[in-house]
């Protein structure tokens, strides 16, 4: 039997990121603190530059959501129409079968009456 191989997830979870930060701090605390302070100092300067990119990404996501929502609604309407047509055809076929059966029964009844006379 083959053994299952672990799946390599390209996006690390929070625990592994936290473990990496803890390991970096244990190995070189001064460098880790310097990087942390650099991030804290640069974040206010970098975040305003990233805001238009984030807005554009969110705007694209909202547009995609709206288009998808419309397509799903339209698909639901088409499926509803198909179901309604199928039900109508089935009802018409059933009515036709009943009509044929009652016609045959009337013909048989009339035949019996004429034979009895």
C-alpha positions as CSV (number, residue, x, y, z in Angstrom):
1,X,0.0,0.0,0.0
2,X,1.2,3.5,-0.7
3,X,1.5,6.0,2.1
4,X,-0.3,9.3,1.9
5,X,2.0,12.2,1.3
6,X,1.3,15.5,3.2
7,X,0.0,18.2,1.0
8,X,2.2,21.3,0.8
9,X,0.0,24.3,1.4
10,X,1.6,27.4,-0.3
11,X,-0.3,29.7,2.1
12,X,1.1,29.3,5.6
13,X,-1.4,29.3,8.5
14,X,-1.2,31.7,11.4
15,X,0.5,29.1,13.7
16,X,3.4,28.5,11.3
17,X,3.9,32.3,10.8
18,X,3.9,32.8,14.6
19,X,6.3,29.9,15.0
20,X,8.6,31.4,12.3
21,X,8.6,34.8,14.1
22,X,9.3,33.1,17.5
23,X,12.1,31.1,16.0
24,X,13.6,34.2,14.4
25,X,13.4,36.0,17.7
26,X,15.1,33.2,19.5
27,X,17.9,33.0,16.9
28,X,18.5,36.7,16.5
29,X,16.4,38.9,18.7
30,X,18.1,42.2,17.7
31,X,17.5,41.6,14.0
32,X,13.9,40.6,14.6
33,X,13.3,43.7,16.7
34,X,14.9,45.9,14.0
35,X,12.7,44.4,11.4
36,X,9.6,44.9,13.5
37,X,10.5,48.5,14.2
38,X,11.1,49.1,10.5
39,X,7.7,47.7,9.6
40,X,6.1,49.9,12.2
41,X,7.9,53.0,10.9
42,X,7.3,52.2,7.2
43,X,3.7,51.0,7.5
44,X,2.1,54.5,7.6
45,X,4.1,55.5,4.5
46,X,3.4,52.3,2.6
47,X,-0.3,51.8,3.4
48,X,-1.6,54.9,1.6
49,X,0.2,53.8,-1.5
50,X,-1.5,50.4,-1.2
51,X,-5.0,51.8,-0.7
52,X,-5.7,52.4,-4.4
53,X,-4.6,48.9,-5.2
54,X,-6.8,47.4,-2.5
55,X,-9.7,49.6,-3.6
56,X,-9.3,48.4,-7.2
57,X,-9.1,44.8,-6.1
58,X,-12.3,45.1,-4.0
59,X,-14.0,47.0,-6.8
60,X,-13.2,44.2,-9.2
61,X,-14.4,41.6,-6.8
62,X,-17.7,43.4,-6.3
63,X,-18.2,43.7,-10.0
64,X,-17.5,40.0,-10.5
65,X,-19.9,39.2,-7.7
66,X,-22.7,41.3,-9.3
67,X,-22.1,39.6,-12.7
68,X,-22.1,36.2,-11.2
69,X,-25.2,36.9,-9.2
70,X,-27.0,38.1,-12.3
71,X,-25.9,35.0,-14.3
72,X,-27.1,32.7,-11.5
73,X,-30.5,34.4,-11.4
74,X,-30.8,34.2,-15.2
75,X,-29.9,30.5,-15.1
76,X,-32.5,29.9,-12.4
77,X,-35.1,31.6,-14.6
78,X,-34.2,29.5,-17.6
79,X,-34.3,26.3,-15.5
80,X,-37.7,27.4,-14.1
81,X,-39.0,27.9,-17.6
82,X,-37.8,24.5,-18.7
83,X,-39.4,22.8,-15.7
84,X,-42.7,24.6,-16.3
85,X,-42.7,23.6,-20.0
86,X,-41.9,20.0,-19.0
87,X,-44.8,19.9,-16.5
88,X,-47.2,21.4,-19.1
89,X,-46.1,18.8,-21.7
90,X,-46.5,16.0,-19.2
91,X,-50.0,17.2,-18.2
92,X,-50.9,17.5,-21.9
93,X,-49.7,13.9,-22.6
94,X,-51.6,12.6,-19.6
95,X,-54.8,14.4,-20.7
96,X,-54.3,12.9,-24.2
97,X,-53.9,9.4,-22.7
98,X,-57.0,9.9,-20.6
99,X,-58.9,11.1,-23.7
100,X,-57.8,8.1,-25.8
101,X,-58.6,5.7,-22.9
102,X,-62.1,7.2,-22.4
103,X,-62.7,7.1,-26.2
104,X,-61.7,3.4,-26.3
105,X,-64.0,2.7,-23.3
106,X,-66.9,4.6,-25.0
107,X,-66.3,2.7,-28.3
108,X,-66.2,-0.6,-26.4
109,X,-69.4,0.4,-24.5
110,X,-71.2,1.3,-27.7
111,X,-70.0,-1.9,-29.3
112,X,-71.4,-4.0,-26.5
113,X,-74.7,-2.1,-26.7
114,X,-75.0,-2.7,-30.4
115,X,-74.1,-6.4,-30.0
116,X,-76.6,-6.8,-27.2
117,X,-79.5,-5.4,-29.4
